[in-house]
Amino acid sequence: MGKKVVNVGMLGLGTVASGVVNILQVNREQVKYRAGTEIKIKKILVTDKQKKREVDVSPDILTTNPADILEDEEIDVVLELMGGVSEARQYIEEALRRKKFVITANKDLMASAGAEILSLARQQGRNVFYEASVGGGIPLIRPLKSSLGANKINRLMGIINGTTNYILTKMSMENMKFNEALAEAQEKGFAEQDPGNDLEGKDAAYKICILAGLAFNSRVKPDEVHIEGINGISARDIFYARELGFTLKLLAVGEELDKGIVLRVHPALIPSTHPLAAVLYENNALYVSGNAVGEVMFYGLGAGSMPTGSSVVADLIEAVRCVGYGVEGEMLEMFYNNINVVPMEELYSAFYLRLQAIDQPGVFASLSTAFGDEKVSLDMIIQKRSVEGQAEIVLVTHDVEEKFFNRALGRVQRFPFIKEINSVFRVIKE
Amino acid sequence: MGKKVVNVGMLGLGTVASGVVNILQVNREQVKYRAGTEIKIKKILVTDKQKKREVDVSPDILTTNPADILEDEEIDVVLELMGGVSEARQYIEEALRRKKFVITANKDLMASAGAEILSLARQQGRNVFYEASVGGGIPLIRPLKSSLGANKINRLMGIINGTTNYILTKMSMENMKFNEALAEAQEKGFAEQDPGNDLEGKDAAYKICILAGLAFNSRVKPDEVHIEGINGISARDIFYARELGFTLKLLAVGEELDKGIVLRVHPALIPSTHPLAAVLYENNALYVSGNAVGEVMFYGLGAGSMPTGSSVVADLIEAVRCVGYGVEGEMLEMFYNNINVVPMEELYSAFYLRLQAIDQPGVFASLSTAFGDEKVSLDMIIQKRSVEGQAEIVLVTHDVEEKFFNRALGRVQRFPFIKEINSVFRVIKE
């Protein structure tokens, strides 16, 4: 190792950056040993040098001028922890052009422009590390690149949004109402004040794009992900799911099928004995199927200052080792292929359906015929005693191509005895 | 990258080695891309060249002479997949002395002599990779070294023996008897014909030594691990555990306390909502607590030809990259400290106790006094209706230093109204 000290420039000093500073102080000896050299934060880009900070950093190293970091030839590694897309991208690309290693926690940027950024890194003989962009402290990127590197990955299935999992867990385990659970998540700081991106599944869509990029060497943009959120999920569906042996979760799924790849985020019923069903509250997990390893799962806190900082510092140790050894770094991503995105209509799924029907003779016969005519076969049926002439019916189908289910659903909706279709969810049976 | 092909020598062609050969054939392009160069198995050491093999290897590359691999200067990487301790160690050390990288799946060897072998690797400027020695295909070693490298690890808690977890799951979920479950595990190939090492906790003890070596930079030998197996576990304890909200698992635990380190393998009650409680059948998992990341868990198949092969090939890719780049390899382990091993007596635990008492007045008062006098306070009590004048009582204590619990237990045993102490287990409440 040539260098005695590796200088680091940090863009941003928010929540994650504070975690990084903390970890570098508290675990200093260990980090130094693992990195093989001393790590010094030489400059930090902030917008306000006077602002009171939660962490102990010398005011001398704060700057409001990005050039103080990007143009400093003594800085070998840049940590991009400022967030946002356009400025962050500009700084990262400038850092790479100046032959610096880059570490980023920027999910939006890596989901939308990861392929271009990694390609620039490759051209420059440098690398971009982004473990912290998905799953907070949970090791995901590195295991997909290295530990599972001998596998062809068939499917990723993740609970990768803490807010929605917190809400669903509170509704399921403590019979809390949706709005109460959301308010509590906001109070505890798990949910944003404007939780739209979380509840609608957009946050999870960004993350599954990043993970799928690695797992399938694909280049799927967030707007190509099929997205359904958890707004309007009812306690009754959670109740019925449990009665049928399932748990309702917001899943992000990436699959490579014969015809191409499909990425989707939607609520789904999974068996209550599935390891993902035991992922509670704000925890996250990614369940990976590979052709050699079988099924593995990675679990932990998907957000927070220290957990996310843990991933940033792990990346930093690796980048610093690359600088020390004078190598380009850990293996780069595979080249991206332009893989076909399969339309949801062509996917095979089982479905859960809850509806209200007028309690009259022939209802089941008509329903069965409607499904049967579209080649949809039924796996489970629940009907409890009807109330005021109205019956609540819950059906679970066997696996079927989605377009057939949709056709059957269209028929069912047109029956005069159907008062309301309450909910439709996909069911993952294994 | 200088080399176009990296030559590999393989010691052994059993179950795991066959998985490795399979993976290298099936996922050839991907492995080549990730490794940055072609990988060629140049020689395989076997005991019988005529034996029929399950995998497709050319008879020309089989040899019965280890020197054909160890003394071949064109071979840069040696895979030790033969098992056993003394010969395997001799070959590994010889390979390192000849500046070859080594990959091993040898749990017994790494647990008993890992420190010495890694130290030799360090002297030689080479590395030994041993992901496959613990947890089959589950990424454990690399995450502990790299992804969690920024953390001080406080505790490891694992289900790292598939046989015992299979038996306990069958007993718990399907009300199967111990012997039936064991027979089924043997039939399915999860349990050895002589399952002693698994049932007594020795196999898990080896594995926790390897993991603790990395997590705590310690050098604890397998015979310093406190071991209790699952022989004699009764369906009644599994029933009561569930009634109290717990699940009974065989855990391997490593902790770093103020006074030193403690490694232990024993059955324990964990909350049924704990992620480890959802680890069913032959699956394994490791739950890690770090001072930055909080809690993370790694889950998957802990054995088998292809899963274990997945870990070996991941190590192989890394070793080949080291050869290609001419670097020493991924970060080495920290230097081992001689950490004090804390006696079990000084540990704090909660306890579960099931006993049979004569149903007479004053029993609870006497029990309470015996516990209270030794500063053991009780958290939960179950007593069902007595049968033929005999009552079954189940108690769970709060956390207490083990020596106090043991003293209280001694007192309880001497009460004339106690007919039998059926079982004592530690309880992990979070």
Chai-1 contact restraints between the chains, C-beta under 6 A:
chainA,res_idxA,chainB,res_idxB,connection_type,confidence,min_distance_angstrom,max_distance_angstrom,comment,restraint_id
A,I23,B,A150,contact,1.0,0.0,6.0,A-B,restraint_1
A,I23,B,A292,contact,1.0,0.0,6.0,A-B,restraint_2
A,N27,B,K152,contact,1.0,0.0,6.0,A-B,restraint_3
A,V31,B,A150,contact,1.0,0.0,6.0,A-B,restraint_4
A,Y33,B,M334,contact,1.0,0.0,6.0,A-B,restraint_5
A,R34,B,G149,contact,1.0,0.0,6.0,A-B,restraint_6
A,R34,B,M331,contact,1.0,0.0,6.0,A-B,restraint_7
A,G137,B,V293,contact,1.0,0.0,6.0,A-B,restraint_8
A,I138,B,V296,contact,1.0,0.0,6.0,A-B,restraint_9
A,P139,B,P143,contact,1.0,0.0,6.0,A-B,restraint_10
A,P139,B,S147,contact,1.0,0.0,6.0,A-B,restraint_11
A,R142,B,S147,contact,1.0,0.0,6.0,A-B,restraint_12
A,P143,B,P139,contact,1.0,0.0,6.0,A-B,restraint_13
A,S147,B,P139,contact,1.0,0.0,6.0,A-B,restraint_14
A,S147,B,R142,contact,1.0,0.0,6.0,A-B,restraint_15
A,S147,B,A314,contact,1.0,0.0,6.0,A-B,restraint_16
A,G149,B,R34,contact,1.0,0.0,6.0,A-B,restraint_17
A,G149,B,A314,contact,1.0,0.0,6.0,A-B,restraint_18
A,G149,B,I317,contact,1.0,0.0,6.0,A-B,restraint_19
A,A150,B,I23,contact,1.0,0.0,6.0,A-B,restraint_20
A,A150,B,V31,contact,1.0,0.0,6.0,A-B,restraint_21
A,A150,B,S310,contact,1.0,0.0,6.0,A-B,restraint_22
A,A150,B,V313,contact,1.0,0.0,6.0,A-B,restraint_23
A,A150,B,A314,contact,1.0,0.0,6.0,A-B,restraint_24
A,N151,B,S310,contact,1.0,0.0,6.0,A-B,restraint_25
A,K152,B,N27,contact,1.0,0.0,6.0,A-B,restraint_26
A,P275,B,A278,contact,1.0,0.0,6.0,A-B,restraint_27
A,P275,B,Y299,contact,1.0,0.0,6.0,A-B,restraint_28
A,A278,B,P275,contact,1.0,0.0,6.0,A-B,restraint_29
A,A278,B,A278,contact,1.0,0.0,6.0,A-B,restraint_30
A,A292,B,I23,contact,1.0,0.0,6.0,A-B,restraint_31
A,A292,B,M306,contact,1.0,0.0,6.0,A-B,restraint_32
A,A292,B,G309,contact,1.0,0.0,6.0,A-B,restraint_33
A,A292,B,S310,contact,1.0,0.0,6.0,A-B,restraint_34
A,V293,B,G137,contact,1.0,0.0,6.0,A-B,restraint_35
A,V293,B,P307,contact,1.0,0.0,6.0,A-B,restraint_36
A,V293,B,S310,contact,1.0,0.0,6.0,A-B,restraint_37
A,G294,B,L301,contact,1.0,0.0,6.0,A-B,restraint_38
A,G294,B,P307,contact,1.0,0.0,6.0,A-B,restraint_39
A,V296,B,I138,contact,1.0,0.0,6.0,A-B,restraint_40
A,V296,B,G300,contact,1.0,0.0,6.0,A-B,restraint_41
A,M297,B,Y299,contact,1.0,0.0,6.0,A-B,restraint_42
A,Y299,B,P275,contact,1.0,0.0,6.0,A-B,restraint_43
A,Y299,B,M297,contact,1.0,0.0,6.0,A-B,restraint_44
A,G300,B,V296,contact,1.0,0.0,6.0,A-B,restraint_45
A,L301,B,G294,contact,1.0,0.0,6.0,A-B,restraint_46
A,M306,B,A292,contact,1.0,0.0,6.0,A-B,restraint_47
A,P307,B,V293,contact,1.0,0.0,6.0,A-B,restraint_48
A,P307,B,G294,contact,1.0,0.0,6.0,A-B,restraint_49
A,G309,B,A292,contact,1.0,0.0,6.0,A-B,restraint_50
A,S310,B,A150,contact,1.0,0.0,6.0,A-B,restraint_51
A,S310,B,N151,contact,1.0,0.0,6.0,A-B,restraint_52
A,S310,B,A292,contact,1.0,0.0,6.0,A-B,restraint_53
A,S310,B,V293,contact,1.0,0.0,6.0,A-B,restraint_54
A,V313,B,A150,contact,1.0,0.0,6.0,A-B,restraint_55
A,A314,B,S147,contact,1.0,0.0,6.0,A-B,restraint_56
A,A314,B,G149,contact,1.0,0.0,6.0,A-B,restraint_57
A,A314,B,A150,contact,1.0,0.0,6.0,A-B,restraint_58
A,I317,B,G149,contact,1.0,0.0,6.0,A-B,restraint_59
A,Y325,B,V327,contact,1.0,0.0,6.0,A-B,restraint_60
A,V327,B,Y325,contact,1.0,0.0,6.0,A-B,restraint_61
A,V327,B,V327,contact,1.0,0.0,6.0,A-B,restraint_62
A,M331,B,R34,contact,1.0,0.0,6.0,A-B,restraint_63
A,M334,B,Y33,contact,1.0,0.0,6.0,A-B,restraint_64
